[in-house]
Each structure stands twice: as structure tokens, then as C-alpha cells.
Amino acid sequence: MSTPTPMPPPAQHRRNGGDLVVESLAALGADTVFGLPGQHALGVFDALRRSALRYVGLRVENNAGFAADAYARTTHGVAPLLVSTGPGALMTLAALQEAAAGSAAVLAIGSQVPLAGIGGGRHGYLHELTDQSASFRGVVKSVHTARTASQIPSAVAAAWESALSTPHGPVWLEIPQDVLLAEADVPPVAGLRARPKELLPRTELITEAATRLTRARRPVILAGGGVVRAGAEAELLALAEQLRAPVATTFGGKGAFPWEHPLSLQSWLEDRYTTAFLEDADTLLVVGSGLGELSSNYHTFRPLGRVVQIEADLGKLESNHAALGIHADARAALAALVKEVGERETGEAGRTEDDEASTAGEAGAAPGAGRPPSPGPGSGHAPSPEAAVSALLARVRDRIAGQHLDLEQQVLASVRAALPDGAVSCWDMTILAYWAWSAFDPRHTNALHSAQGAGGLGYGFPAALGAAVADPARPVLAVSGDGGAMYSIAELATARQYDLPVTWLIVDDGGYGILREYMTDAFGAPTATELTRPDFVALAESFGVPAVRTAPDRLRTDLAAALAAPGPSVVVLPAHLRMFAPTHLDS
């Protein structure tokens, strides 16, 4: 009997460019990567199995980008995104545009055709583009290329540093296929470092801003997404209370200031009463917002007083309104203002003790920073800041109440009641989300994410998957319309594969509901807005994801049960919701 020939041992792996990519990411602190493999990128995907990095694979590159975006927002860190050349790379652009608008640090790493095909020649390689990186330059913060294996660690570090430098944002790094596969004649990456650049405010600007704010009789603060991205919520609260300044938050800044605080104007920015309140401030402090279309009530905002603007994105500084512009990170600038105002308050208090009698007859005792408080409502003068806030919110409520939108308010209230405090919610571009921008209390900082920056459809569900990957211990809610849901329906497989605790609420109104409203109002009838759609319950169940069809009166109970259950779930609400009437058209 012959002896079987033994199988040869597997060839020992020789480290290559792909190993350098994953080693570099790990050395910089990454523990999770998102992506979707493709032929040119197989070198880096093969290297993942020799790495401790956790890989989360989605079914469409754009959705992988949205997941990475929400992961970066949730963690305040970098989210690596791995994709292939050409079509795979280009499919990320809409997601990277949203990451840029939302200041999410997504490090997108794509492959390229072999080195011989780079430079504009038409060699006929698979996925070949004349200049792939040019497609990204107008979207991301910076574009990087590694043309040899030894360049990879430094290129990854430079891209990482750019993504995390203030303001955060997406970056693009591409590496040719043959470089990823080439043997790496360098030791494993261990000591790689990136030093994101801080953006500190200039002292003289803080001094001047503090002077304007402490001398103002009607200071108001508008807090944008830059406050949330910088983690500056505590500094914002401290400054608002020092100044007794009412605070409104932009849609991107939701959660930056406590919703029920006596000084909270909440986020009714698409409301003429709120716009007028901001306009009437004698000094308006705008933090982390460029006062763009949505934050300015469609550019109807016209400030009557002076504006102080703190903005990390230099291109947004004074881009819409003249201001005392402070190019700085929101947290650093607010902390400096809190310190400066506090020192002035201490000095004022000392002077008051020395001459209490002489100050008693002046316009009220200083509540902070030497600024006289607004007289109370019964004095015949302007109301206190807290009373002015309460009066404004009452006018907003009355305006909404007069439009007979009980169903919409009931649905939004049911969602809020079902969602546990501290849970994250991710909203697609849909009518219920537009209500949430103005009327939803996230009850926690950095807990509400939406695609309001770039405005692309399909964000909600894949973003929720990314947020769940970042913190699988708490449930995450995704909200989409039926039109937006079809952009990311394939990710039900991702949710099931990784058993992510995401509940997807799909509001099914049979089409693109907001476009239906816009076209009806503008042209008398809608066109191209009505959609054939699947049975979402049966479709979810075919992926092994539990699903239920609900109704407005059962929504709170059904949604709460889905959020409490482990793993993914879908709740479908057939409903035609309407938007509240805009006020900017009356300006």
C-alpha cells in the first residue's frame, strides 16, 4: 500500500503594501474599518485577516461611506473606509460630500490602477479613470497618494492628521493595485504618529468679543454643528448662563444646548418669529455655523445688531454676514470666552462690594460680567431673557397649532416617547426628519444625526448601522421615507449579518413626499414623485429581520418594543405627513 504524498505547507506570507495599510491604521489608533472589496483592493482586504482591525462590510460603497460618517460623528474620531478603484471609488462621493458638510473625519482609502496606468494615459485597465483623484478634490479636505510601499505609512498618517485637524472632515488616499500587492521590505509599522493641528483663537479677538458680549443688553447665541463636533457643549452652557443669553441651535447643532433650559430657543429656525428674535439681538454670537441657507431661514435673516462669529472652517467665516470673525475651534474659543467673561464678572463683583450703594441705583444688579439684566415683564420695559424665550416659544407653538397638523405632532411625539434617553437617532431626508430638525428634543448631546448638510437621500439606515457599530450597547433608531429607504434596502443584510441593534422606522407615503408638496405648491400638480414600492415588512423578514406594520395610535408601543428587542428590526408606518407652512416666503 503506497503512502499518500503529504501536502506541501502553505507558503509563508510575505508582507505587502496591504499589510502596511492595516498596520498603519492600527498604529494610529483605529480598531474598526468600513468598506466593500473590489479586485484592485484585494491586497488590503487580504491583510485585514492578519490584523486585529474589525471589518464591517456594507453592500454599497455609498452606504459604507454613510456608516463611516456616523461612526466618526459618534466617536469624534477617524473612521477608515476601504473601497476599490473607479466605480467603487466614485460611489463614495455622495457620502463624502455629507461627511464634509457635517465635519466627519472619514479616511477613505481607495485602490488605483497599476502604476503604469497612472498619469492620464489610456491603457485600458479595468476601472481606469484619466484622473481618479481629481474627482475627489472638490469634495474632501485633502487628497493623498502612495506610489511605493515605503510611502504608505507616512501617507496614511498624513491623511489621518488632515481628517482630525480642526475642522474635522473626510480625506481621500489612493494606492495603486501593484503597490498594495508588492512585497514590503520594511519592518511592521509600530511607531506611527499623527499630530492633528489645533485651531486656537487669537487673544485680541477673544478680548474684543467678550467686550461686545458683556456690554450687550440683548445678547443671543446661535450654536451650530461646530459646537457638537468640537464637544463644546459644557462651554456653551457656561457662557450662556454667564451672559443670560438665549441660545438657539441650528439643525446640525441639535443637542448642543439643553432643550428645556430656560434660555433655550430650541431649533425653530424655519420660523419667522425665531428669525426676528435673532435679528433683534444687539450682539449675536454665532458659534460653529456659517449661517447658511437653513440656519438663516433661507437667507431671510438680516441682523440689526453686531455679529460675532466663531468658525473653524475659514471659508465660512463672514461668508454670509459681516462679523467679528474668530477663526478657531469652537471649544477652544468658547472656553477662552468663559474665562475672559468670568474674570470680568469677578472684577465687577469686587467693585460692587466696594461701592454697593452707588451701583444699587443703576439699571439693575449685574447677573454676570457686569451686564445689566433686562428688566422684568412687569416693569414696563423689555422682559427678562427667560421670559422673552418663553414668549417666543409660545408664539411658535400657536403658529403650528393653527395649521391643524395634529397627526404630524402625534407621530413625532410617539417617536420621542419610544426612544430611550441617550439613544442615537439617524434621520434620512424625509418629512418626519424635517419636523425633527425643528421640534425634536434629542435629550443628549451628539445623539441626532441627519443628512441636512449635503441633503442626499439614503443616509438614515446606513448611518444608524455605523452609530451602532460605534456603541453596540445602546439601541439606535433610523428614520426614512419609503423613497429614501429604497436607497439602502440592501443594508438589511448588513444589519442581520452583524446583528446590529438598529430599529428602522419607514414612513411609507407612496413616494417622495416632500417633493410632492413642493411641486404641488409650485406647479399645481406633482410629477415623477409617485413610487411603486415593495411590501417592506415581507422584504425585511426575507432578510431574517423582524418587522411590523403599525399605525399612528400604535406607533409608540410598537416602536418601543422593537427598540427593546435585540438585533435589527423594521417598523413600517403607512402615513401621509405634511410639513408646517414656511415663513421665509412671506419675507
Buried (B, 14 or more C-beta within 10 A) or exposed (E): EEEEEEEEEEEEEEBBBBBBBBBBBBBBEBEBBBBBBBEBBBBBBBBBEEBEBEBBBBBBBBBBBBBBBBBBBBBBBBBBBBBBBBEBBBBBBBBBBBBBBBBBBBBBBBBBBBBEBBEEEEEEBBBBBEEBBEBBEEBBBBBBBBBBBBBBBEBBBBBBBBBBBBBBBBBBBBBBBBBBBBEBEBEEBEEBEBEBEEBBBEEEBBEBBBBBBBBBBBBBBBBBBBBBBBBBBEBBBBBBBBBBBBBBBBBBBBBBBBBEBBBBBBBBBBBBBBBBBBBBBBBBBBBBBBBBEBBBBBBBBEBEBBBBBBBBBEEBBBBBBEBBBBBBBBBBBBBBBBBBBBEBBEEBEEBBEEEEEEBEEEEBEBBBBBBEBBBBBEEEEBBBBBBBBBBBBEBBEEBBEEEEBEEBBBBBBBBBEBBEEEBBBBBBBBBBBBBBBBBBBBBBBBBBBBBBBBBBBBBBBBBBBBBBBBBBEBBBBBBBBBBBBBBBBBBBBBBBBBEBBBBBBBBBBBBBBBBBBBBEEEEEEBEEBEBEBEEBBEBBBEBEBBBBBBEBEBBBEBBBBBBEEEBBBBBBBBBBBBBBBBBBEEE
